[in-house]
Amino acid sequence: MSAIKDQTEKKRLSLKLDRRNTYGENDKASRENIPRGKQRQHQNERRSVAQALNPIGRNIPEDEVVNAELLAKVRATLSKRKGFKKQPDQPLGIVLGRKNAGKPLWSSLK
């Protein structure tokens, strides 16, 4: 049983605390797409590092090796920053406000 007895307070807390998925896909699809997005991010990081280190062969001067390692670290950092980030669910009050904002005023008079 809820400790809050006032109905308006319950409704206000409900609109604030309840969350809705607004990403634009089926909420069940997130189970597959979030791990897939993380996987793509890690693959992109590995690929960018491999491309930076690929020109290094055997008899290469030390300064070129250091430059290639620095380039690999910079590319990995940039890839992480631009990579996949989960989108949090939004509060129910915001979702309902947006949904009702597009409706004409006379639609409630039916």
Backbone as a chain_set.jsonl record, in Angstrom:
{"seq": "MSAIKDQTEKKRLSLKLDRRNTYGENDKASRENIPRGKQRQHQNERRSVAQALNPIGRNIPEDEVVNAELLAKVRATLSKRKGFKKQPDQPLGIVLGRKNAGKPLWSSLK", "coords": {"N": [[0.84, -1.178, 0.0], [0.496, 2.227, -0.741], [2.314, 4.927, 0.7], [1.618, 7.48, 0.255], [-1.241, 9.365, 0.335], [-2.736, 11.373, -0.858], [-4.331, 12.012, -3.861], [-3.648, 13.803, -5.926], [-0.98, 14.293, -5.403], [0.052, 11.726, -5.743], [-0.414, 11.425, -8.487], [1.218, 13.451, -9.529], [3.777, 12.548, -8.736], [3.797, 10.156, -10.136], [3.801, 11.03, -12.823], [6.27, 12.181, -12.822], [8.134, 10.186, -12.078], [7.599, 7.758, -13.468], [8.663, 6.175, -16.475], [9.095, 6.365, -20.061], [9.834, 4.757, -23.141], [11.195, 6.534, -25.711], [12.655, 6.33, -27.965], [12.018, 5.593, -30.539], [11.696, 3.139, -31.56], [10.498, -0.229, -31.207], [10.133, -1.12, -27.823], [11.067, -3.586, -27.005], [12.972, -4.176, -28.873], [15.26, -2.98, -28.066], [16.68, -4.729, -26.512], [18.179, -6.209, -28.273], [19.4, -4.26, -29.891], [20.928, -2.49, -28.313], [23.196, -4.028, -27.304], [24.207, -4.586, -29.854], [24.88, -2.045, -30.828], [26.924, -1.359, -29.03], [28.75, -3.311, -29.755], [29.347, -2.55, -32.408], [30.622, -0.117, -31.875], [32.948, -0.946, -30.498], [34.143, -2.451, -32.509], [34.665, -0.432, -34.387], [36.526, 1.081, -32.947], [38.681, -0.736, -32.749], [39.233, -1.047, -35.468], [40.007, 1.55, -36.262], [42.36, 1.891, -34.776], [43.888, -0.196, -35.823], [44.177, 0.659, -38.465], [45.756, 2.886, -38.078], [48.091, 1.758, -37.12], [48.862, 0.043, -39.108], [50.726, 0.81, -41.24], [53.19, 0.434, -40.042], [56.094, -1.359, -40.276], [58.793, -3.698, -40.216], [61.671, -2.691, -40.091], [61.596, 0.148, -39.134], [62.104, 3.566, -38.311], [62.443, 4.722, -34.9], [61.091, 7.107, -34.187], [58.972, 7.275, -36.01], [57.48, 5.09, -35.248], [56.675, 5.873, -32.698], [55.121, 8.089, -33.393], [53.076, 6.803, -34.834], [51.921, 5.24, -32.815], [50.957, 7.266, -31.159], [49.092, 8.441, -32.894], [47.349, 6.275, -33.103], [46.331, 6.14, -30.467], [45.036, 8.612, -30.322], [43.082, 8.328, -32.326], [41.619, 6.193, -31.243], [40.585, 7.376, -28.932], [38.983, 9.425, -30.048], [37.149, 7.847, -31.419], [35.862, 6.558, -29.312], [34.601, 8.724, -28.087], [32.787, 9.565, -30.042], [31.235, 7.38, -30.208], [28.762, 4.797, -29.537], [25.982, 5.627, -27.509], [23.672, 5.042, -24.99], [20.232, 5.961, -25.051], [18.404, 7.537, -22.598], [15.244, 6.665, -21.07], [12.3, 8.752, -21.071], [10.608, 10.954, -18.734], [7.193, 10.302, -17.886], [5.429, 12.483, -17.773], [6.544, 14.396, -19.526], [6.399, 13.009, -21.941], [3.607, 12.672, -22.267], [2.878, 15.362, -22.353], [4.046, 16.218, -24.781], [2.642, 14.574, -26.496], [-0.001, 15.448, -26.206], [0.288, 18.054, -27.029], [0.178, 18.206, -29.789], [-2.436, 17.807, -30.442], [-5.573, 19.14, -31.515], [-7.565, 21.651, -29.819], [-10.336, 21.302, -29.879], [-10.695, 18.576, -30.078], [-11.174, 17.269, -27.719], [-13.829, 17.703, -27.168], [-15.611, 15.915, -28.151]], "CA": [[0.0, 0.0, 0.0], [1.286, 3.439, -0.883], [2.345, 5.814, 1.859], [1.04, 8.761, -0.165], [-2.697, 9.214, 0.269], [-3.31, 12.428, -1.688], [-4.363, 11.575, -5.248], [-2.903, 14.723, -6.797], [0.451, 14.053, -5.157], [0.352, 10.451, -6.404], [-0.374, 11.656, -9.933], [2.415, 14.254, -9.811], [4.936, 11.665, -8.622], [3.728, 9.189, -11.224], [4.243, 11.692, -14.047], [7.686, 12.505, -12.69], [9.001, 9.017, -11.886], [7.389, 6.732, -14.485], [9.451, 6.472, -17.662], [8.633, 5.774, -21.313], [10.831, 4.658, -24.193], [10.842, 7.434, -26.804], [13.743, 6.256, -28.945], [11.437, 5.499, -31.87], [11.612, 1.74, -31.969], [9.827, -1.085, -30.246], [10.947, -1.186, -26.613], [11.703, -4.906, -26.918], [14.094, -4.218, -29.803], [16.447, -2.48, -27.386], [17.445, -5.866, -26.002], [19.132, -6.615, -29.297], [20.097, -3.147, -30.519], [21.932, -1.89, -27.431], [24.449, -4.781, -27.441], [24.714, -4.447, -31.223], [25.519, -0.732, -30.907], [28.197, -1.451, -28.315], [29.631, -4.135, -30.578], [29.82, -1.711, -33.517], [31.56, 0.871, -31.346], [34.225, -1.619, -30.232], [34.739, -2.799, -33.805], [35.194, 0.798, -34.971], [37.738, 1.437, -32.216], [39.754, -1.645, -33.172], [39.552, -0.77, -36.866], [40.747, 2.809, -36.365], [43.713, 1.65, -34.255], [44.589, -1.054, -36.78], [44.535, 1.47, -39.625], [46.86, 3.772, -37.715], [49.304, 0.958, -36.894], [49.112, -0.807, -40.267], [51.932, 1.122, -42.013], [54.427, 0.089, -39.336], [56.688, -2.641, -40.673], [59.872, -4.133, -39.329], [62.804, -1.78, -39.925], [61.06, 1.508, -39.159], [62.734, 4.373, -37.26], [61.725, 4.804, -33.626], [60.203, 8.269, -34.131], [57.754, 6.957, -36.764], [56.703, 4.157, -34.416], [56.056, 6.676, -31.64], [54.057, 8.883, -34.032], [51.968, 5.908, -35.168], [51.249, 4.896, -31.558], [50.21, 8.454, -30.738], [47.94, 8.537, -33.793], [46.411, 5.205, -32.734], [45.665, 6.541, -29.224], [44.127, 9.72, -30.627], [41.928, 7.79, -33.061], [40.808, 5.393, -30.321], [39.862, 8.307, -28.067], [37.929, 10.058, -30.84], [36.134, 6.833, -31.708], [35.083, 6.352, -28.088], [33.752, 9.899, -27.839], [31.707, 9.61, -31.026], [30.634, 6.055, -30.256], [27.396, 4.499, -29.125], [25.52, 6.003, -26.185], [22.269, 4.699, -24.8], [19.315, 7.069, -24.836], [17.557, 7.21, -21.454], [13.807, 6.851, -21.204], [11.874, 10.074, -20.626], [9.502, 10.938, -17.771], [5.862, 10.179, -18.473], [4.832, 13.808, -17.906], [7.056, 15.024, -20.751], [5.865, 12.26, -23.079], [2.191, 13.015, -22.425], [2.809, 16.766, -22.753], [4.319, 16.282, -26.215], [1.567, 13.89, -27.211], [-1.191, 16.301, -26.171], [0.565, 19.344, -27.665], [-0.177, 18.144, -31.201], [-3.879, 17.626, -30.625], [-6.356, 20.372, -31.503], [-8.341, 21.834, -28.598], [-11.715, 20.827, -30.032], [-10.758, 17.119, -30.134], [-11.666, 16.761, -26.438], [-15.238, 18.03, -27.03], [-16.446, 14.873, -28.783]], "C": [[0.884, 1.24, 0.0], [1.206, 4.295, 0.371], [1.704, 7.155, 1.532], [-0.452, 8.566, -0.373], [-3.351, 10.229, -0.663], [-3.202, 12.027, -3.159], [-3.574, 12.497, -6.176], [-1.405, 14.551, -6.618], [0.894, 12.747, -5.81], [0.508, 10.649, -7.908], [0.874, 12.445, -10.318], [3.668, 13.388, -9.744], [4.97, 10.638, -9.744], [4.233, 9.796, -12.523], [5.734, 12.008, -14.017], [8.573, 11.254, -12.723], [8.819, 7.928, -12.949], [8.087, 7.145, -15.766], [8.857, 5.772, -18.879], [9.762, 5.809, -22.328], [10.388, 5.529, -25.36], [11.883, 7.397, -27.914], [13.22, 6.119, -30.366], [11.404, 4.084, -32.398], [10.833, 0.981, -30.901], [10.716, -1.224, -29.014], [11.633, -2.543, -26.445], [12.931, -5.001, -27.829], [15.375, -3.728, -29.139], [17.298, -3.612, -26.832], [18.494, -6.33, -26.996], [19.985, -5.439, -29.764], [21.119, -2.47, -29.626], [23.224, -2.698, -27.472], [25.061, -4.659, -28.837], [25.421, -3.098, -31.409], [26.858, -0.719, -30.193], [29.21, -2.243, -29.13], [30.198, -3.326, -31.742], [30.843, -0.69, -33.049], [32.925, 0.231, -31.115], [34.913, -2.012, -31.532], [35.356, -1.572, -34.469], [36.472, 1.247, -34.271], [38.908, 0.565, -32.668], [40.187, -1.344, -34.603], [40.385, 0.504, -36.991], [42.168, 2.662, -35.838], [44.515, 0.819, -35.246], [45.012, -0.258, -38.014], [45.703, 2.396, -39.314], [48.172, 2.998, -37.575], [49.696, 0.113, -38.095], [50.397, -0.46, -41.026], [53.24, 0.725, -41.327], [54.88, -1.3, -39.777], [57.789, -3.018, -39.703], [60.928, -3.045, -39.133], [62.364, -0.332, -40.096], [61.752, 2.302, -38.044], [61.816, 4.537, -36.045], [60.737, 5.977, -33.593], [58.914, 8.029, -34.916], [56.859, 5.995, -35.983], [55.968, 4.927, -33.32], [54.917, 7.513, -32.214], [52.844, 8.02, -34.366], [51.206, 5.498, -33.912], [50.415, 6.065, -31.049], [48.954, 8.629, -31.594], [46.887, 7.481, -33.443], [45.654, 5.57, -31.464], [44.654, 7.661, -29.475], [42.893, 9.213, -31.348], [41.024, 6.967, -32.156], [39.984, 6.3, -29.416], [38.721, 8.983, -28.819], [36.799, 9.088, -31.14], [35.26, 6.578, -30.488], [34.129, 7.512, -27.839], [32.581, 9.961, -28.793], [30.88, 8.337, -31.021], [29.219, 5.993, -29.707], [27.124, 4.971, -27.696], [24.041, 5.652, -26.086], [21.455, 5.964, -24.554], [18.418, 6.715, -23.656], [16.078, 7.402, -21.782], [13.431, 8.218, -20.628], [10.734, 9.963, -19.629], [8.161, 10.959, -18.486], [5.203, 11.54, -18.681], [5.275, 14.514, -19.177], [6.477, 14.339, -21.98], [4.41, 12.63, -23.327], [2.026, 14.474, -22.848], [3.051, 16.933, -24.241], [3.188, 15.673, -27.019], [0.323, 14.774, -27.291], [-0.968, 17.642, -26.849], [0.15, 19.352, -29.128], [-1.652, 18.021, -31.468], [-4.588, 18.983, -30.645], [-7.228, 20.435, -30.251], [-9.745, 21.253, -28.711], [-11.802, 19.304, -30.037], [-11.28, 16.523, -28.821], [-13.162, 17.002, -26.259], [-16.153, 16.963, -27.603], [-17.312, 14.163, -27.825]], "O": [[1.911, 1.277, 0.679], [0.163, 4.376, 1.02], [1.294, 7.885, 2.434], [-0.878, 7.715, -1.154], [-4.424, 9.961, -1.203], [-2.11, 11.735, -3.646], [-2.911, 12.031, -7.103], [-0.646, 14.653, -7.583], [1.989, 12.67, -6.368], [1.432, 10.119, -8.525], [1.516, 12.14, -11.323], [4.532, 13.49, -10.614], [6.039, 10.289, -10.244], [5.003, 9.165, -13.248], [6.381, 12.093, -15.061], [9.644, 11.269, -13.33], [9.783, 7.245, -13.297], [8.107, 8.326, -16.113], [8.207, 4.733, -18.76], [10.546, 6.757, -22.375], [9.327, 5.297, -25.939], [11.98, 8.33, -28.712], [13.913, 6.493, -31.311], [11.11, 3.864, -33.573], [10.553, 1.509, -29.825], [11.923, -1.425, -29.143], [12.68, -2.627, -25.803], [13.826, -5.811, -27.586], [16.469, -4.037, -29.612], [18.513, -3.465, -26.697], [19.569, -6.79, -26.609], [21.18, -5.609, -30.008], [22.097, -1.92, -30.134], [24.285, -2.103, -27.662], [26.282, -4.631, -28.986], [26.451, -3.028, -32.079], [27.822, -0.137, -30.689], [30.387, -1.886, -29.187], [31.392, -3.404, -32.03], [31.823, -0.425, -33.746], [33.948, 0.801, -31.493], [36.135, -1.914, -31.641], [36.44, -1.654, -35.046], [37.397, 1.737, -34.919], [39.997, 1.072, -32.937], [41.378, -1.383, -34.914], [41.36, 0.536, -37.741], [43.093, 3.251, -36.398], [45.691, 1.096, -35.484], [46.097, -0.484, -38.55], [46.541, 2.66, -40.177], [49.241, 3.526, -37.879], [50.774, -0.481, -38.095], [51.11, -1.379, -41.429], [54.288, 0.688, -41.972], [54.143, -2.279, -39.663], [57.726, -2.698, -38.516], [61.035, -2.526, -38.023], [62.715, 0.327, -41.075], [61.965, 1.773, -36.953], [60.59, 4.497, -36.155], [59.652, 5.846, -33.025], [57.861, 8.532, -34.525], [55.633, 6.079, -36.052], [54.795, 4.672, -33.045], [53.863, 7.634, -31.59], [51.707, 8.46, -34.199], [49.978, 5.414, -33.935], [49.299, 5.876, -30.565], [47.88, 8.93, -31.074], [45.687, 7.754, -33.479], [44.449, 5.334, -31.385], [43.558, 7.66, -28.915], [41.776, 9.616, -31.025], [39.8, 7.028, -32.28], [38.812, 6.022, -29.16], [37.616, 9.103, -28.292], [35.627, 9.464, -31.118], [34.049, 6.4, -30.617], [32.986, 7.309, -27.429], [31.487, 10.368, -28.401], [29.909, 8.235, -31.771], [28.58, 7.014, -29.453], [27.928, 4.745, -26.791], [23.261, 5.936, -26.995], [21.93, 6.914, -23.931], [17.732, 5.693, -23.698], [15.715, 8.194, -22.651], [14.155, 8.772, -19.801], [9.974, 8.995, -19.661], [8.016, 11.558, -19.552], [4.49, 11.732, -19.666], [4.464, 15.164, -19.837], [6.105, 15.002, -22.948], [4.018, 12.876, -24.468], [1.124, 14.789, -23.625], [2.349, 17.699, -24.901], [2.816, 16.177, -28.079], [-0.33, 14.837, -28.332], [-1.936, 18.311, -27.212], [-0.198, 20.406, -29.659], [-2.081, 18.121, -32.617], [-4.237, 19.875, -29.873], [-7.589, 19.402, -29.687], [-10.286, 20.759, -27.721], [-12.913, 18.775, -30.003], [-11.774, 15.395, -28.809], [-13.725, 16.538, -25.268], [-17.373, 17.109, -27.539], [-18.061, 13.268, -28.216]]}, "num_chains": 1, "name": "protein.A"}
